[in-house]
Structure formats: structure tokens, C-alpha cells
Amino acid sequence: LSPSELHGSLWSANIPADGNDYAHWHAIIESPSGFVTQSPCSSEKIWNTLPQPGIVINEVMSKNNSWVADAAGDYQDWAELYNQSDGPINVSDLYLTNRWSEPNRWKLPNVTLDSGQHLLVWCDDESDEGTLHASFTLDASDDELFLMSREDNAWRLMDSISWTNSAADQSLGRATDGAPNWIWFQPLSDAPPT
């Protein structure tokens, strides 16, 4: 362990996973006066691998000025999820967040996506407008989006994307549905948002 620059009260450590899917950890701290404490109280699991292919973030528009309106007629940020698996998946055990420290920021509703099906989620902080309106907005200048699940009582990253300097009505998406590479889509071009 090594102390951080912030008054020596924050510490960091590398936990070698040695090729394992997960590791359990906890820290035992002894102060200069001899006081010993453990945090967390019991070992916590951290994941070292991504899960099997399933639901992924497929496309994000963080500055929707005129591309597509929601049912209320508002042009809001949005994210598209995609089921790249061979079978149906219910997304009610998944969460979307743009804060790594808040993995349970918005729980997806009870919706089942068939193989190859998309789901559009409005990131507008207007949950009162319906079940597909997340409780946060996206920042076009610099933000990220995480798809999370809770497995074996531990948060697990399912998928993520980050961006900077997104132009109005420009989306960042996978080159084709579920593809590993991401590209910027330009509206009214040969590569419009999907």
C-alpha cells in the first residue's frame, strides 16, 4: 500500500487477480498509535472480467438538439442498449449510471429484449415522464456511461463508454450493432445516428 497525496488518509493498492474472474479483498489498518481497524467489515468481491455477451451500450447521444424527440416533444440525451446474445434477456437487474461511485443510480425497468432488439433510454432526469427516462443527464463536453449489474452481492461492470466534445446531434455508437469499435455518427450523412 502507498499513501496518497491527500494528507496520507487515502490509500491505494493493486490487487493481483492472477487470471481469476474475481478476487476478495479487505484492508486491515493500524494507526501510528496502534489502533487497528478493518474495512470493509467482511471481505468484498471485485470482478476482474466482463460477463458473457448480452446487453451492451450500443449508442449514446449526449447533446440531442433536434435529432429525435421523446413522447413529451422534448429533445433529450439518450442511450441505446442492444441485446447481442442469442436469446431474450430481461434488463430489470441492470443499472445505468454516469458515476462510477454510484453504480445503482438508475435501475432499468422490467423489459425483456429479444435477440437483436434495441432499447432507447432517455437520459433526461425526468423519471416522471415514464419508465424509460433515467434519473440523470449526460454531459456532452466530458462524460461516461456505465451499464452495471449486481452479481454475488458485488457490482459488476457489464459495459461502458466515455466521450469528450460531443457536437450537437452527433452520436457515438458501435460501427455495427454490438461491434467492438466505436465511431461518431453525423446527422444527415451517410452515417446518421441509428
Residue pairs with C-beta under 8 A, 6 or more apart in sequence:
1 11
1 12
1 13
1 27
2 11
2 12
2 13
3 9
3 10
3 11
4 10
4 11
4 12
11 27
13 27
15 23
15 25
15 46
16 23
17 23
17 48
20 48
21 47
21 48
21 49
22 45
22 46
22 47
22 48
22 49
22 152
22 154
23 45
23 46
23 48
24 43
24 44
24 45
24 46
25 43
25 44
25 46
26 38
26 39
26 40
26 41
26 42
26 43
26 44
27 38
27 39
28 36
28 37
28 38
29 36
29 37
29 38
29 39
30 36
44 154
45 152
45 153
45 154
46 154
47 151
47 154
47 155
47 156
47 157
50 157
50 158
50 159
51 149
51 151
51 156
51 158
52 85
53 84
53 85
53 178
54 83
54 84
54 85
54 89
54 158
55 81
55 82
55 83
55 84
55 85
55 89
55 91
55 94
55 113
55 147
55 158
55 159
56 81
56 82
56 84
56 147
56 158
56 159
56 174
56 178
57 79
57 80
57 81
57 82
57 145
57 147
57 159
57 160
57 161
58 80
58 81
58 82
58 118
58 173
58 174
58 177
58 178
58 194
59 79
59 80
59 171
59 172
59 173
59 174
59 185
59 193
59 194
60 77
60 78
60 79
60 80
60 138
60 145
60 161
60 163
60 171
60 172
60 173
61 67
61 77
61 78
61 79
61 166
61 169
61 170
61 171
61 172
61 193
62 77
62 123
62 138
62 139
62 140
62 143
62 163
62 166
62 172
63 77
63 140
63 166
63 167
63 168
63 169
63 170
64 75
64 76
64 77
64 78
64 168
64 169
65 75
65 168
65 169
66 75
66 168
66 169
67 75
67 169
67 171
67 187
67 193
68 75
68 78
68 193
69 75
70 76
70 122
70 124
70 129
70 133
71 129
71 130
72 126
72 129
74 124
74 126
76 122
76 123
76 124
76 126
76 137
77 122
77 123
77 124
77 137
77 138
78 120
78 121
78 122
78 123
79 96
79 120
79 121
79 123
79 134
79 138
79 145
80 118
80 119
80 120
80 121
80 173
80 194
81 91
81 113
81 118
81 119
81 121
81 147
82 113
82 116
82 117
82 118
82 119
82 174
82 177
82 178
83 89
83 113
83 114
83 115
83 116
83 117
83 118
84 116
84 177
84 178
85 115
86 115
87 115
88 112
88 113
88 114
88 115
89 112
89 113
90 110
90 111
90 112
90 113
91 108
91 109
91 111
91 112
91 113
91 119
92 107
92 108
92 109
92 110
92 111
93 149
93 150
94 107
94 108
94 147
94 148
94 149
94 158
95 103
95 104
95 105
95 106
95 107
95 108
95 147
95 148
95 149
95 150
96 105
96 106
96 108
96 121
96 123
96 134
96 145
96 146
96 147
96 148
97 103
97 104
97 105
97 106
97 136
97 145
97 146
97 148
98 105
98 123
98 136
98 138
98 139
98 143
98 144
98 145
98 146
99 105
99 136
100 144
100 146
103 146
103 148
103 150
103 155
104 148
104 150
104 155
105 134
105 135
105 136
106 127
106 134
106 135
106 136
108 121
109 131
109 132
111 119
111 131
111 132
113 119
116 177
118 177
118 194
119 132
120 132
121 132
121 133
121 134
122 129
122 130
122 132
122 133
122 134
123 134
123 136
123 137
123 138
123 145
124 133
124 134
124 137
125 133
125 134
125 135
125 136
125 137
126 133
127 133
127 134
127 135
138 145
140 165
140 166
140 167
140 168
141 164
141 165
141 166
142 163
142 164
142 165
143 162
143 163
144 160
144 161
144 162
144 163
145 160
145 161
145 162
146 157
146 159
146 160
147 157
147 158
147 159
147 160
148 155
148 156
148 157
148 158
149 155
149 156
149 158
150 156
161 172
161 182
163 172
166 172
169 187
169 193
170 184
170 185
170 186
170 187
170 193
171 184
171 185
171 193
171 194
172 182
172 183
172 184
172 185
173 182
173 183
173 185
173 193
173 194
174 180
174 181
174 182
174 183
175 181
175 182
175 183
183 191
185 191
185 192
185 193
185 194
186 192
187 193
